[in-house]
Amino acid sequence: MRTVIRLLIIMSCFFRGFLVRRAVGLHAAENGGFSEARVTDAKHVLVGFRGCDMHDAAGFLMSATNPAGKPAEIIICCGWPFKGCTVRTP
């Protein structure tokens, strides 16, 4: 039983990004003023080494239209469960 609990704790620490839905990232892009956002890639493991903060759980690379009407590539970094999302540019 202790082994199962330890395994669950390890899984929740390193693989918690799989609990973040793409819709959360799309909602963050819309709130940031971007329109026509499409997820082109999703990162769920070791996102701190791929453009996001070490405290983030998931990262979504998106193609969107910025508030000025120009096409843009953005990264949405989301935490779980108590951290929100951040819009970043590569």
C-alpha positions as CSV (number, residue, x, y, z in Angstrom):
1,M,0.0,0.0,0.0
2,R,2.8,2.4,0.8
3,T,4.4,1.7,-2.6
4,V,1.2,2.7,-4.3
5,I,0.9,5.9,-2.3
6,R,4.5,6.8,-3.1
7,L,3.9,6.1,-6.8
8,L,0.8,8.3,-6.8
9,I,2.8,11.2,-5.2
10,I,5.6,10.9,-7.7
11,M,3.1,10.7,-10.6
12,S,1.3,13.8,-9.4
13,C,4.5,15.8,-9.0
14,F,6.0,15.0,-12.4
15,F,3.0,14.2,-14.6
16,R,0.4,16.7,-13.4
17,G,0.5,18.4,-16.8
18,F,-1.8,15.7,-18.2
19,L,-4.5,17.0,-15.8
20,V,-4.6,20.4,-17.6
21,R,-7.1,20.5,-20.5
22,R,-6.4,22.4,-23.8
23,A,-9.6,24.4,-23.2
24,V,-7.9,26.1,-20.2
25,G,-5.1,27.3,-22.5
26,L,-7.5,28.4,-25.2
27,H,-9.5,30.4,-22.6
28,A,-6.3,32.1,-21.4
29,A,-5.4,33.1,-24.9
30,E,-8.9,34.6,-25.4
31,N,-8.6,36.5,-22.1
32,G,-5.2,37.8,-23.3
33,G,-6.9,39.4,-26.3
34,F,-5.9,36.8,-28.9
35,S,-8.5,35.4,-31.3
36,E,-8.7,32.4,-33.6
37,A,-6.3,30.5,-31.3
38,R,-5.4,26.9,-32.3
39,V,-3.2,24.6,-30.3
40,T,-0.4,23.3,-32.4
41,D,1.6,21.5,-29.8
42,A,1.0,20.5,-26.1
43,K,3.8,19.9,-23.6
44,H,2.9,18.0,-20.4
45,V,6.3,16.8,-19.1
46,L,9.3,18.9,-18.0
47,V,7.7,22.1,-19.3
48,G,10.2,24.1,-17.2
49,F,12.8,23.2,-19.7
50,R,10.6,24.1,-22.7
51,G,9.7,27.7,-22.4
52,C,7.6,27.7,-19.2
53,D,8.4,28.2,-15.6
54,M,9.4,25.3,-13.3
55,H,6.1,25.7,-11.4
56,D,4.0,25.2,-14.5
57,A,2.4,21.9,-15.3
58,A,1.6,22.2,-19.0
59,G,2.5,24.3,-22.0
60,F,0.5,24.9,-25.1
61,L,2.1,26.3,-28.3
62,M,-0.6,28.1,-30.2
63,S,-1.1,30.0,-33.5
64,A,-3.4,33.0,-33.0
65,T,-4.3,36.5,-34.1
66,N,-3.0,39.1,-31.8
67,P,-5.0,42.2,-30.7
68,A,-3.4,44.2,-33.6
69,G,-4.8,41.7,-36.1
70,K,-1.5,40.1,-37.0
71,P,-0.7,36.4,-36.8
72,A,1.3,35.3,-33.8
73,E,2.9,32.3,-32.2
74,I,2.3,32.2,-28.4
75,I,3.0,29.8,-25.6
76,I,0.4,29.4,-22.9
77,C,1.9,28.0,-19.6
78,C,-0.6,26.7,-17.1
79,G,-0.1,25.4,-13.6
80,W,-2.2,22.9,-11.7
81,P,-4.1,23.0,-9.4
82,F,-3.6,26.4,-7.8
83,K,-1.7,28.3,-10.5
84,G,-3.3,30.1,-13.4
85,C,-2.0,30.5,-17.0
86,T,0.5,32.8,-18.4
87,V,0.7,34.0,-22.1
88,R,4.3,34.1,-23.4
89,T,5.9,34.7,-26.8
90,P,8.7,32.4,-28.0
